Amino acid sequence: MESTIIQGYIIKNIPYNQGMPLFRNKGLQALSFKDLMHDVVEAHESKDYEKRDFLLKNYKDTSTACPHYNNTFGIIHDFELLLNINENTPLINRALSLTKKEYNKLKKENKDYFLSRDDLIIERGLSEQQALESKGWFLLSGRNKELHTNFVKIRYSLSPKGSKLMNIYLPDDQENPEIRAWFLWDLDDRSDAIAGDSLNYYTRLFGVPQKNLEKLLI
């Protein structure tokens, strides 16, 4: 399928486990969730509202992983297993499967990026103050408080006062641990963060910022 260039990003609509190898073979880096938040803030602060608005519309899949199991979940940016996925990678229910031992090891190695579901307000919109205090959005920003705060303030400034935005949706726990990818959904409306990506199903606006983009179309 053809790629396009929009606002300095290579965009491709393709199943996740097919798109990652294509980017990898071209030496490209898929965007993480925190990258997208950063680019929204950067565009807004530089008054590039066209780029900001592009980033705040349509959904974008990321290289940020959501491992989850037994009422806990993680937010791990530029996750190696996602970056190295391909069509031959075994999937169960369209997700990467982990053993309980592997999951516990991952939690231990990334302890600052794991939460309990009970730590969050999930599946309903947040007030601006709730979004500013959200542990989930803090981790989605890469534990960058300034980025977290600026993204929230920009996003709420673009909606009517009192809007409830920035929902967080988590996949249902399965019998064994699994990994899915986070994506930003419906940013021009609610700015939701959803961790339900199917890794062999179509992704949309898989953007990668690069120099000399015209030479990298795939």
Secondary structure, 3 states (H helix, E strand, C coil): CCCEEECCEEECCEEHHHHHHHHHHCCCCCCCHHHHHHHHHHHHHCCCHHHHHHHCCCCEEEEEEEEEECCEEECECCCHHHHCCCCCCCCECCEEECCHHHHHHHHHHCHHHEEEHHHCCCCCCECHHHHHHCHHHHHHCCCCHHHHHHHHHHHHHCCCCCCCECCEECCCCCCCCEEEEEEEECCCCCCEEECCCCCCCEECCCCEECCCHHHHCC
